[in-house]
Amino acid sequence: MKDAASKKRFIRWVQSFPFDDGSTFVNVVGSYKPNAWGLRDMVGNVQEWCRDQFVREYPADGADESAAENGSGRVMRGGVVVRRAGSSAIGEAIRFCAAGASRFHRVSGGNEGSAAVTRMKRILVIGSGGAGKSTVAARLGEKLGLEVNHLDKFYWRPGWVEPPRDEWVKTVSELINRDSWIIDGNYSGTLEMRMQRCDTIVFLDLSRVLCVWRILKRKLRYRRGGRPDIAEGCLEKLDPEFVSWVWNYPRRSRPRVVELMRTHANGKRVVWLRSKGDVEKFLSDPYA
């Protein structure tokens, strides 16, 4: 322990681990020598979200905490990386209380949310324009044998005419109340109700440069007709407003999408894909 106050506060730690590493809690990343492979700080970067109900004082007799199926006060334990005063620090054994949504952690190209991967029946595919939502949905549908619903086909009327809001909400409600489906598309006004109903969220969080390039290429490809994933009578268009929306998606739209995912992640499988490689890896084995 670094100082007398800490030693007094954490007397059991001092008795159990009689050494002084110069830090009260955790040390700055890179403070110690690398391992045999030249890697530093390999301990403390994984947390375990437990089913145990959290109690403030850990049982003195070492008895298990009550394994509760419900309740927000669960145990989060294990090592963590934290930031204090702008510098990263690392810890190995921290135990604290967390809500169910805290199971949601960003792991590049991986599954986020519940540890166990069960059969996917209702899959929501979201992301910026040009991220490849329709393509991913179609390939997933073929691989998993699920019906694919492109929201663009249900939303637009010939000539890019929008439907009345109440009619659109009714359409989405009918789609999501089916037993199984894959739905791709944004449409923020109904995004939350789709997240509530799905069991899997696939978020295509690709770079805006790639997304803009793809919508430009798509315009050239379908310049003489409509796309197969869009409503009939809607010729492919590319206007400044749409390009601006795609370019500014990371700053304007993405924060709300991420917040909704955090809110509704509990009990769902969240697949966060950040590159074309992540996408291909996921599609090659969706249950990996």
Secondary structure, DSSP 8 states (H G I E B T S, - for coil): --SHHHHHHTHHHHHHS----S-SS-EETT-S---TTS----SS--EEEEEEE--SS--TT-----B-SS-S-EEEEEEEEEEETTEEEEEEEEEEEE-GGGG----TTSEEE-SS-----EEEEEESTTS-HHHHHHHHHHHHT--EEEHHHHH-BTTTB---HHHHHHHHHHHHTSSSEEEE---GGGHHHHHHH-SEEEEE---HHHHHHHHHHHHHHTTTS--TTS-TT------HHHHHHHHTHHHHTHHHHHHHHHHH-TTSEEEEE-SHHHHHHHHH-TT-
